Amino acid sequence: MITAHIYIAASLDGFIAREDGDLDWLMKQAVEGEEHGYEAFMETVDGIVMGRKSFEKVLTFGDWSYKKPVVVLSRSLTSADISPELSDKVTLFKGTPQDVMTELAGRGWQAVYVDGGQVIQAFLQAGLVTDMLLTRIPILLGAGIPLFGPLEQDIDLRHIETVPFPSGLVSSRYEIIHKT
């Protein structure tokens, strides 16, 4: 059975980006020498599913840093929007979270890293997320793109662990409790 996992950072007031999508605030913390578990997390997944806005933001970072395949959920992008050097690394997909999970399971994927605010919200609403690691960054933005949005029903979580770091970052892992 394929599983979906979240690994994301948010400001203390719950934003994953500024209103214009800027992430400059993520780089303000002195985190040298701290291991936040990203590489170990990436070893546990077969690839990444992200939304168009996250994909477009990642493209502004310069060199492509993902070693695993990336699936971009988008209704507007076409293959012409994917540069030739990324054509073997990025796949576009139009459909629901359930549709993409079925497709990826058919490709033999067992675990998916879900990234991007709207995509995370859609996967949570669909009941597809197994767990999440949320790192709170010690900054208040006051406004921005929220990690979580309105819910049709409560999503119960079970706290697994919390790890504080000298930089002030605090990572908490939660298991999603799926009601049967």
Secondary structure, DSSP 8 states (H G I E B T S, - for coil): --EEEEEEEEETTSEEE-TT---GGGG-S--TT---SHHHHHTT-SEEEEEHHHHHHHHTTSS----S-EEEE-SS--GGGS-GGGTTTEEEE-S-HHHHHHHHHHTT--EEEEESHHHHHHHHHTT-EEEEEEEEES---SSSEES----SS--EEEEEEEEE-TTS-EEEEEEEE---
